[in-house]
Amino acid sequence: MKPCNHESFMVSADIQRITDGESSAKPIRFNAEIRVTCEQCKTPFRFIGLPAGVDLNGAAVSVDGEEGRFAIAPKGEVVNEIEGGPVGFTVRKVK
């Protein structure tokens, strides 16, 4: 069987609204979760160079690397750790 050249892709995105857990439904953070798959051979692509986990002020990937997780915010809205919001977590391999 001839190897796939990966010339066409399927991209799925999901946006997570993260609230403070209180009664307010107003989100304090947003996170975009992205997956990319070859449309021809259905091979999932991995995001490279990002830590595994969740970073609500940056970018990370799922443990298998197949889901990119990116912190996003509405244009004009300032978001930083000093505001006291959640930061996230990182998963590291122990040697």
N, C-alpha and C positions, 0 to 999 in steps of 0.2 A: 504494500500500500504506500502511495506517495505521501511524504510528509506535508502537512498543512503549512501554507505561507502566512496564515493569520492576516488576511486582507480585509476582513469585515468583522465588526464587533457589535456586541449587545452591551449596553450600559444600563445599569439600574441604580437608582438613587432613592434614598429614604431620608427624610429630615426628622430628627428627634427634637421635640420641644422639652426642655429640662426646666422643671419648676423647683421651688425651694422646699416643697413638701408640705407647706402650710396650706391654708384654705384658699389662698390666691391661685388662680389658674394662670396668672401672668408668668410666662417663661423668663428665667434668668439667664439661660444659655440656649443655643441651638447647635446641633451637631448634624453634619451631612455624612451619611454612610453610603459609600460608592462601591459597586462591584462591576467588573469588566470580564466578559466571556467572549471567546472567539465564536462568531456566528456560524462558521463552517464546521469546525470540529468539536465545538462545545467545551474546549479547554478553558478553565478559569485562569485569569491572569492574577499575579501577585503584585502588591505594592512593595517597592524595595527602598530600604534606607530609613524606614521609620520604626520607632519602638513599638512593641506590642502593648496594647492596653487601651486606655482612653485618656485623652488630653483635652480638657475643655477650654484650653487657651492655645491650642496648636493642632498638631496632627499625630495620628498613631494608626496602627493596623490591628486587625483581629489576630489571634494567636497563629492561625494558618496563613496570614498575610494576604488573604483573598478579599478582605473588606477594608478599604481605606476609610478612616474616620477623621473628619476635618471639622474643627471648630469654625463656626460662621456667626456673623452678626449682621443685623440690618445696617445699611450704610448710614454713617453719622452717629452710630451708637458706640460709645467708648466702653470697652470691656477689659478689665484687668484683675489680677489676683488680689490687689489691695481692696477691691470692693467687697471682699469677703465671700464670694461665690465659690462653688466647688471647683476643684482643680483637675481631678482625675486620678488615674493610677497607671503604672507601667509594669509589664511583666518581663523579667530577665531570666535567662538561662543560667543556672548555677553550675560552675565548672567543677 
